[in-house]
Amino acid sequence: MTSARFDPIFHGGDLDTVRAVYPGAPEPWIDLSTGINPCAYSLPLIDERAWARLPQRSDQDRLVEVAARRYGARSPEMVVSAPGTQALIQILPRLVPPTHVAIVSPTYAEHAAAWRREGHEVFDIQDVDAARGARVVVVVNPNNPTGRLYPPERVHSLAAELAARDGFLVVDEAFIDVLPREASIVPDLPPATVVLRSFGKTYGLAGLRLGFAIAAADMADRLRETFGPWAVAGPALTIGAAALADDRWLRETRTRLETDSRRLDAILTASGCEVLGGTPLFRLARHPAAARVVDALGRGGIHVRRFTDWPTWLRFGLPGTNDAWQRLERALLEAARA
């Protein structure tokens, strides 16, 4: 039997594609299309043996212990490390029999694609209040790209509703690290709930491919069994543990991101964009001539995120250097004058 094929989803970070469209653009390109922290965590020294041997159980245990403390999980046994949150997004639908899945939208498109791929009936809802009847609900909190944030008490209420009908809740907290700790539901995890946490976005190390799921022990065990041994590379175990244990770095990063996101809001507003929302790592803006803005930025070697279904929306990540800030401001002002 031939399996169903699904069209690829286009994401930010596709610099090869935009370089082909704008071959004369100045280098280096400024990639503002991903919402990844442009000021990455400084890599610790890695023992050369980490590259030559299989990942060690002691390093895995250390990472999970540090992650549990960072995220506020009640026990390390509730924390599952994975080679990126995307891997978890694709695996979770395989652990649930085909059912009705509601996804609070618009949001990260890979969630819907992963559930459809495994034979689930997926439908979009605009708010969690419209999830009645669904057995599975997926909420990205804070949302990508809008930044909408449901308070923990509302998420708990939804989880209780789903548990009462033998349902299941997925909460993707990929961008919550840069918000106050009390925004997360991990410290008081409701029943029948899996929380996803991304490492690469906040720590600026997306290429490391590291993510986590936090769930009750039975679901956590199922996820670990599905991944099998050595799911996370040895160097990633070391880097992740060092970064997640660094309280000072995260505290200073949160302060810097708040300042930079306000600076970006001012630049966007001055160029004729309406800021709709976002998080400290990215801003969602609306512009009536968004295609013209994208073209002007592309010719200037700056890549931002467009949305096919919302043609006036643009998502901007944060520039990482003074030169990048200046190039962005000049390009936006030139687009405004065009």
N, C-alpha and C positions, 0 to 999 in steps of 0.2 A: 504494500500500500504506500502510495506517495504521500509524504507528510506535507502539510500546508506550508507555503512560503509567505514570508512577511517582508514588506518593503523596509529597507534600513531607515533608521531614525537619524536625522541630522542633528548634531550637537555642536556646542561651542568647541573651540580648540582645534578646528580643522584648518590649520594654517596652510597645509599643502593645497587645499582647494582654493582658498582666497589668493594665494600667490599666483596660481594659474590664471585667475580672473584679472588680477592687477600685476602683471609681470614687471611693470616699471615702477612699482611703489618703492619708496625708500626702505632700506634695511637698517637696523633690525626691525621686524614687525613688532608692534605693541598689541598683544593679545588681551583684549578686555572682554572676551566672549564667554569666559568660563566661571567667574565668581570664585576663583582660587586665590588665596592670599598671595600677593605678588612679592611679599617679603618672607621668604621661607625660613623655617627653623634651621639653624646651623647644624650640619651633620656632625655627630660625634665620631671619634675614631672607631673604626671597625676592625676587630681582630681578623687578620687574613684567613684564619681557619674557618671563619663564618662563610667564606665563599667556597671552600673546598669540602665541607662536610655537610651532612644533613642537618636541618634545624634541630636544636637540642630541646628536650622536654623542659629542662630547667629555664631556658630562655622563654619558651612559650608560657610557662607558669608565671614568670616574672611579668611579662607583658600583660597578661590577663589580670593579675593582681593590681598593677598600676592603673589599667583601664577601669577596673571596678571602682577604684578609689577616685579617679578623675570624674567619672560619670555619676558616681553616687549609687552604684548598684549594691544591693544588700549582701551579695556574696559573689566571689569570683566564679563560682560554678554557674552563675546566670549569664556570664559573658562569653561570647564565642568570637574568636578572631577569624578573619577571612581575608582573602586576597582582593580586597576592595569591596565597597558596599554593593557595587553592581553585581557581583557574584551572588550575594545574598538575595538581591532583588529577583534574580533569575531562579534561585533554588526554592524560595518560599512557596511559589505556586505549585511545585511538585509534591509538597507535603500535605496538601489539602485536596480532598476529592472535588471534582468539578462542581462548581456552584455559582451563585450570583455574587459578583464582586462590584462594589461601588467605590469609585475613586473620586475624591474631592478635587475638582478641576477648576481652571487649567493648572497643570502641574507638570512635573518631570515625566516625560512620555514613556520612559522605559518601564514604569510600573504597569501601565495598561498593557503594553506589548508583552511583558513577561507572563501575565495572567492569561491573556488571550492565547498565547502560544501553547499553554498547557491545557487548553480546552475549556476554560472558564468563560462564563457569560459576563462581560464587563460593560458597565455603563457609567457615564460621567454624572456627577452631581455637583451642584454649585456650593452646597453647604452641608455640614454633617447632619443637620436636621432633616435632610432629604434622604437619609440612608435607611429608612424603614424598609424592612423586607430583605435587605442584603444580608448574606451570611458572613461576608468578608468586607471590611471597609479599609481603604488605604488613605492615610492623611499624611501629607508632607507638612511639617510644622517646625519652624516657619516655612511657609510655602516658597517654592521656586517656580515661577519668577515673581510672584506678587508680594511676598513677604508677609502675607496674612499669618497671624499667630493665634491659635486657639489656646486659652488658658488651661492649665492642668485640670481644673475642676470640670471643664467641658469635655475634655478627653476622657476623664474618668467616667463621666456619665455615659458617654458613648460606649466605652468598654463594658460597662455594666449591662447596657442594653443588649450588646452582642453576646456576652457570656450567658445571659438569660435564655437566649435562643440557640445556644451551642454554636455561637459565631466566633469570629476571630478578627482582631484589629492589628493593623500594621501602621506604625507611626515612624515616619522617616524624619529624623532629627539631624539631617546632614549639616545644616547651617546653624545649629543651636549653640555650639561651643562659644560663640562670640556674644551670646546674650546672657543675662543673669542666670545663675545656676537654677533658681527656682522656676524657670520657664520649662524645664525638662520634667517628664513624668517618670524618669528612671528611678529616682530615690523612693518613690512610692508606686512601683509598677503595678498596674491593675491586672486582673486575671485575663487570660486568653489574649495577651498582647505581646507583640514583638516590637522592640524599638531598634531602629537602625542608626548607627553613628558613623560618620565619615571621619577619617583621619586626614586625608590629603588636602581637603579644602582649607581648613583652618591653619594647618601647619605648612601649607604651601608646597607639599611634597606629593602631588597627585601621582607622579610616576612610580612612587613606592608601592602603590596598590595595597592599601591596608584599610580595613573597615571592621566594624563590630556589630553584632546583634546582642541585645540584652533581652532575655526571656526567662520564663519559669524553667525550672531544672529539666522537666521532661522535653520541652521544645528545644532547649539548648543542647541536650544530649542528641536529639534527632539531627540537628544541624551539624554538630561535630561529626556524627557518624556519616552523614552525607558527604562532607568534605574529605573525610579520611585523614590519614597522617600527613604531616608536613604541608599543611595548606598555606602557611605563610612562610616566606623565605627567611632564612636566618638573619641576614642583614636587616630586614624589615622589623624583625622581632627586637633587635637591639636599638634601632633608631626610634621605633615607636615607644618603647619603654622609657627611653631618655626624654623624649619630647613630652609625653603625657605626664611625667613626673615633675616637669619644670613649671612650677606655679608662677614664678616671677615672669617668665617669658609670656605666658598666656595673659597674665594681668596687664602687662605693658602692651601686648598686641591688641587687646580689647580697647584700650584707651586710644591707641593710634588709629585703629579702624574707625572708631566713632568720629574722630577728627577728620579723617580722610573722606568718609562718606558724606559729611556735611560740606566739605570742600567740593566734592563732586556734584552734590545737589546744586550748589551755587553756580558752577560752571554750566551745568545742563540748563538751568533756568535762564541764565543769561543768553543762551544760544537759542532760546525759543522752545525748549522741551518742557513738558509738564511731568514732574516727578510723581509717579503713581504709588510707589512703595519700594520695598526691597528689604535687605538686611544690611548690616555693616560691611558685608563682603561684596554686595552688588546693589545696583539701583535699577529699578524699572521705570522707564520714561515713555511718554507718548509724544509723537511729533506728527503733524498732518502730512508732512513730506518725508516720512521715515526712509523711503527708498533713496531719496536724494541725499539724505544725511549719510546713509550707509555707503553710498558711492563716493561721496566726498572723503569720508574717513578711509575707505579702501584705497583710494588714490594716494592718500597720505600715509599708507602703511599701518593703519589702525583697524583692528578687527573687533566688531561688536556683534552681539547676538540678535538676530531677527526671528520673527515668529510668523510662519505662514498663515496661521489661522487668525492672527491679530496683526494685520499689516502696518498699523501705526505704532506698534510697540517695539521698543528697543531695550535690551538689557546691557548695562555697562558694569564691568568689573572695575577694580581700582588700579590706577597706574602705580608703578612701584618705584619710579625715580623722578627726580625733578624734570629731567629732559622729557620723560613720558607725559608728565602733567602738562608741560608747556606745549608739546606737540598736539595733545588732545584738545587743549583750549583753542589753539590756533585753527585747527581743522574744523572744530565746531563753529567757530565764529565765521570762518570762510563759507561754510555750508549755509549759515544763516543769511549771509549776504548774497548768496547765489540766487 
